[in-house]
Amino acid sequence: MEKKAFEDRKADVRAKLDEHTQKVIGRYENTINTLLDDFQAGFRITGTKHDYRGGVPTSSFQILINNTPVDLGDGTTALDKPSFRNTLSSGDKSTLALAFFLAELEHDPDKADKIVVFDDPFNSQDAFRKDHTVAKIKKCGECCPQVVVLSHDQSFL
């Protein structure tokens, strides 16, 4: 009887966690895609899902390019199979990483107390994306008490 009650409680907690995770992941996916649109990235993330393999919560997603979903893949993914590492340029990867960072910051309820550090945010970006990155960094300065930018781009500095 006790085991059944424990299993029922565990299932209830898992369902609530799944619901919360889907809500959070969906919100982040929307924010990331809005940022990617701002940067005119030409791709977006899709198929965001979560899992508990090995007892550790993880999330994954696909990249949508020309309405074609592309899996992230890993170090063992064959180079002739479309994946994250062979379909995005260095500038696209940098832009995606920046979008993830900015989305996390946007949803951080304590951002008014955070010092934000950008380490070489212009890596492999074209002029349009650099201009938008500058605008996003300035916006961070409006909601965070201090923003530090490290860069090799002397014209920006």
Secondary structure by P-SEA (a helix, b strand, c coil): caaaaaaaaaaaaaaaaaaaaaaaaaaaaaaaaaaaaaaccccccccccccccccbbbbbbbbbcccccccccccccccccccccccccaaaaaaaaaaaaaaaaaacccccccccccccccccccaaaaaaaaaaaaaaaacccbbbbbccccccc
